[in-house]
Amino acid sequence: MGEFMKKVVFVLIIILTLIGVFVYKDDKVDKMLKEEYTSKYKINDLYNSKEIAYRFLSSDEAKIYDKIINEIINFNSKITINLSKYNYNNPYLNFNKLEEIIDAISIDHPELIYFGYPSLNVNGNSNKVNITIHYVMDENTYKNSINLIKDEIDKIKVSTKDMDEYEKIKYVYEYLGFKNNYGKINDPMAQSAYSAFDSKYSPVCAGYAKASELIFNNIGVTSLLTIGELKTGLFASGSHAWNIVKIKNKYYNYDVTQSSGLKKDNNISHMGLLSMKKKNFVILYKNIVPNISYGYDYYKLNNLEFSTKDLYKLKDNNDKYIELRIKDITRFKLEFNNMKDELGIKNYRYNSDIVLLERN
């Protein structure tokens, strides 16, 4: 075999190896989501976790996870982790590792509706890290709150029992979208799934995503809570939580937080209903998610994609509000004033390329 052919074979082997790695990763996560699994930590009856994040931790990381979640289950507010016991000898370098483990608990257990947020600080120059857990409700309130969520989910079960996967996902998106307004990011309750069920509160992205996860788990939709960053959309450029949902053996991004983006009167945005591409999201823990596809786009399914020049086709549409995607949004903004009177539109609001037109 000549030198050139040897190089070609070597490159092919590398490519096939890389393909194998990615397929293995995707197949592993998908298999974990498919298989029967009994949660190690059965917190309450709201959710049966596959504990995907937990199962990807190292043995030492899993021990820290075990310690922290057991303290949370018992409503303990003060936790001290001696990192040297778990082969971590520099608390400053491993501070982020503790945050990752707490993230894993949040991803795996959205049913911890009383868990607010943690505060971490290093105990002097030792290997001990103090964690203060802030709770958003006491134990008695927690028990009543579970019943409220159960009642809501039971109603959703009845309403969705004859729906296919996409119809169920759309129903949950609209249920949470119409029911809620985006809350205050500094409100600890807004991080809890409970905030999306009780009208006294308003969720932020974590609350929306955790509530979605609880509902999906109870109505037969395979899903996974995911955290990272949002590049475009409502509240882009900051840390973000959303869901990955499964339809016909493929996974899609579902971000019900976007429902608040163009909300006005009795209208919500469907931007987050499987209509955002992979490039819109930065996944923080890529190893614990399956391969994500793009499809079931709400605007394509409902013939709501337009170029600016085609908007005149809407002249006979008498709806007060029209939500659509405009493929050339820059041109639309430039030409709006010249066409609004003929179209009978007095105003518009937009989020990325999604536009809400308001008629006169």
ChimeraX attribute file (.defattr): number of C-alpha atoms within 10 A of each C-alpha:
attribute: neighborCount
match mode: 1-to-1
recipient: residues
	/A:1	5
	/A:2	6
	/A:3	8
	/A:4	9
	/A:5	10
	/A:6	11
	/A:7	11
	/A:8	10
	/A:9	12
	/A:10	11
	/A:11	12
	/A:12	12
	/A:13	12
	/A:14	11
	/A:15	12
	/A:16	10
	/A:17	12
	/A:18	12
	/A:19	12
	/A:20	12
	/A:21	12
	/A:22	14
	/A:23	13
	/A:24	12
	/A:25	18
	/A:26	17
	/A:27	14
	/A:28	16
	/A:29	17
	/A:30	20
	/A:31	12
	/A:32	16
	/A:33	20
	/A:34	11
	/A:35	9
	/A:36	9
	/A:37	12
	/A:38	11
	/A:39	14
	/A:40	12
	/A:41	15
	/A:42	14
	/A:43	16
	/A:44	11
	/A:45	11
	/A:46	21
	/A:47	20
	/A:48	20
	/A:49	23
	/A:50	20
	/A:51	21
	/A:52	18
	/A:53	21
	/A:54	21
	/A:55	14
	/A:56	14
	/A:57	16
	/A:58	9
	/A:59	12
	/A:60	14
	/A:61	18
	/A:62	18
	/A:63	14
	/A:64	20
	/A:65	20
	/A:66	16
	/A:67	13
	/A:68	22
	/A:69	20
	/A:70	13
	/A:71	14
	/A:72	18
	/A:73	14
	/A:74	9
	/A:75	17
	/A:76	15
	/A:77	13
	/A:78	15
	/A:79	16
	/A:80	16
	/A:81	19
	/A:82	18
	/A:83	20
	/A:84	13
	/A:85	13
	/A:86	14
	/A:87	10
	/A:88	16
	/A:89	15
	/A:90	14
	/A:91	23
	/A:92	14
	/A:93	9
	/A:94	15
	/A:95	16
	/A:96	11
	/A:97	14
	/A:98	20
	/A:99	14
	/A:100	18
	/A:101	21
	/A:102	18
	/A:103	17
	/A:104	24
	/A:105	20
	/A:106	23
	/A:107	24
	/A:108	26
	/A:109	27
	/A:110	27
	/A:111	25
	/A:112	23
	/A:113	23
	/A:114	27
	/A:115	23
	/A:116	18
	/A:117	16
	/A:118	15
	/A:119	11
	/A:120	15
	/A:121	14
	/A:122	16
	/A:123	15
	/A:124	9
	/A:125	10
	/A:126	14
	/A:127	18
	/A:128	19
	/A:129	22
	/A:130	16
	/A:131	19
	/A:132	16
	/A:133	20
	/A:134	18
	/A:135	21
	/A:136	19
	/A:137	16
	/A:138	10
	/A:139	12
	/A:140	8
	/A:141	11
	/A:142	16
	/A:143	13
	/A:144	10
	/A:145	17
	/A:146	17
	/A:147	13
	/A:148	14
	/A:149	19
	/A:150	17
	/A:151	12
	/A:152	13
	/A:153	20
	/A:154	13
	/A:155	10
	/A:156	19
	/A:157	17
	/A:158	10
	/A:159	13
	/A:160	17
	/A:161	11
	/A:162	10
	/A:163	12
	/A:164	13
	/A:165	19
	/A:166	16
	/A:167	12
	/A:168	22
	/A:169	24
	/A:170	16
	/A:171	16
	/A:172	21
	/A:173	24
	/A:174	19
	/A:175	15
	/A:176	21
	/A:177	24
	/A:178	17
	/A:179	13
	/A:180	22
	/A:181	20
	/A:182	21
	/A:183	19
	/A:184	14
	/A:185	14
	/A:186	9
	/A:187	15
	/A:188	19
	/A:189	26
	/A:190	24
	/A:191	30
	/A:192	32
	/A:193	29
	/A:194	28
	/A:195	24
	/A:196	31
	/A:197	24
	/A:198	16
	/A:199	12
	/A:200	7
	/A:201	18
	/A:202	25
	/A:203	31
	/A:204	27
	/A:205	26
	/A:206	28
	/A:207	28
	/A:208	31
	/A:209	31
	/A:210	32
	/A:211	26
	/A:212	27
	/A:213	29
	/A:214	23
	/A:215	24
	/A:216	23
	/A:217	16
	/A:218	18
	/A:219	21
	/A:220	14
	/A:221	18
	/A:222	19
	/A:223	22
	/A:224	30
	/A:225	23
	/A:226	27
	/A:227	24
	/A:228	16
	/A:229	19
	/A:230	20
	/A:231	16
	/A:232	15
	/A:233	21
	/A:234	19
	/A:235	15
	/A:236	13
	/A:237	13
	/A:238	9
	/A:239	15
	/A:240	23
	/A:241	24
	/A:242	29
	/A:243	22
	/A:244	23
	/A:245	24
	/A:246	23
	/A:247	16
	/A:248	8
	/A:249	8
	/A:250	15
	/A:251	23
	/A:252	25
	/A:253	26
	/A:254	27
	/A:255	27
	/A:256	28
	/A:257	31
	/A:258	25
	/A:259	24
	/A:260	23
	/A:261	24
	/A:262	21
	/A:263	18
	/A:264	13
	/A:265	8
	/A:266	7
	/A:267	17
	/A:268	20
	/A:269	25
	/A:270	28
	/A:271	30
	/A:272	23
	/A:273	25
	/A:274	25
	/A:275	20
	/A:276	21
	/A:277	15
	/A:278	13
	/A:279	9
	/A:280	14
	/A:281	21
	/A:282	16
	/A:283	18
	/A:284	15
	/A:285	14
	/A:286	13
	/A:287	14
	/A:288	22
	/A:289	22
	/A:290	24
	/A:291	17
	/A:292	16
	/A:293	15
	/A:294	14
	/A:295	17
	/A:296	15
	/A:297	17
	/A:298	20
	/A:299	20
	/A:300	14
	/A:301	10
	/A:302	10
	/A:303	10
	/A:304	14
	/A:305	19
	/A:306	19
	/A:307	14
	/A:308	18
	/A:309	12
	/A:310	10
	/A:311	14
	/A:312	15
	/A:313	10
	/A:314	13
	/A:315	11
	/A:316	9
	/A:317	13
	/A:318	10
	/A:319	11
	/A:320	10
	/A:321	18
	/A:322	17
	/A:323	23
	/A:324	23
	/A:325	23
	/A:326	22
	/A:327	14
	/A:328	13
	/A:329	18
	/A:330	11
	/A:331	13
	/A:332	18
	/A:333	12
	/A:334	9
	/A:335	13
	/A:336	16
	/A:337	13
	/A:338	9
	/A:339	15
	/A:340	17
	/A:341	12
	/A:342	10
	/A:343	18
	/A:344	17
	/A:345	19
	/A:346	13
	/A:347	13
	/A:348	17
	/A:349	14
	/A:350	19
	/A:351	16
	/A:352	12
	/A:353	17
	/A:354	23
	/A:355	20
	/A:356	22
	/A:357	20
	/A:358	17
	/A:359	18
	/A:360	12
